[in-house]
């Protein structure tokens, strides 16, 4: 499910064509995650849910994957904004 958007998200990560919100960076650091963990979660994870952003009406996608060391499961929430850039909105340990 959502294979097209997951492919797009993975391609954006491979090309470093994404931005992280301040909130996503704060949550990443608070949970002891690295940018490599976040990228790995997207590259090897799966979309488990789609949600409608209450403010913009855009779809955001919940990706569940593993950290680089494969010891923890993390969640990454992202969307492709109007500008066409992947925005990582938040990330956290599951």
Secondary structure, 3 states (H helix, E strand, C coil): CCHHHHHHHHHHHHCCCEEECHHHHHHHHHCCCCHHHHHHHHHHCEEEEEEECCCCCCEEEEEEEECCCCCCEEEEEEEECCCCCEEEEEEEEC
